[in-house]
Amino acid sequence: MSPKYKSPLHETVSTTKTDFWNDSCSAEELKYAIEHGAVGATSNPTIVLSVLKQELPTWKPRLMEIIKDNPTWSEVEITWKIFEEVAVNGSKTLLPIFQKYEGKKGRLSIQTNPANYRNSEALVAQALHFNGLAPNMQVKVPVTQAGIK
């Protein structure tokens, strides 16, 4: 793409109060989205699976290291650990935007485990953990009775 080319999306984002978020935390996709006006991104288990498939050469060594270093972990624990790391990687790409806009933009949304939709304590524990992963994390919890509590 020519550096002089501005996509219609970039023009809309630049001339309105619209905030454009990328529906992926893939480093490559996020870099492209930011170049076209994105100021945030989202992650969830489905998105992270897509990122892992796309970027397997990048993530496979880390995944194998997690498995090796944690021989008693279940697939669920391994999955959530790599999920966190993919999200944190995306948050680093957004951090300059977060700093420039003093926290009003530049966030990466990270979703708590949907299997815990009935367990307030588990949702809060995971949300607090996720919040501490990076300064620009925005934690999503389900709008269930336990999530609202």
HELIX and SHEET records of a PDB file:
HELIX    1   1 PRO A    8  THR A   15  1                                   8    
HELIX    2   2 ALA A   27  GLU A   35  1                                   9    
HELIX    3   3 PRO A   45  GLN A   54  1                                  10    
HELIX    4   4 LEU A   56  ASP A   69  1                                  14    
HELIX    5   5 GLU A   75  LYS A  100  1                                  26    
HELIX    6   6 PRO A  114  ASN A  116  5                                   3    
HELIX    7   7 SER A  120  ASN A  131  1                                  12    
HELIX    8   8 GLN A  145  ILE A  148  1                                   4    
SHEET    1   A 4 PHE A  20  ASN A  22  0                                        
SHEET    2   A 4 ALA A  38  THR A  42  1                                        
SHEET    3   A 4 ARG A 107  GLN A 111  1                                        
SHEET    4   A 4 MET A 137  LYS A 140  1                                        
END                                                                             
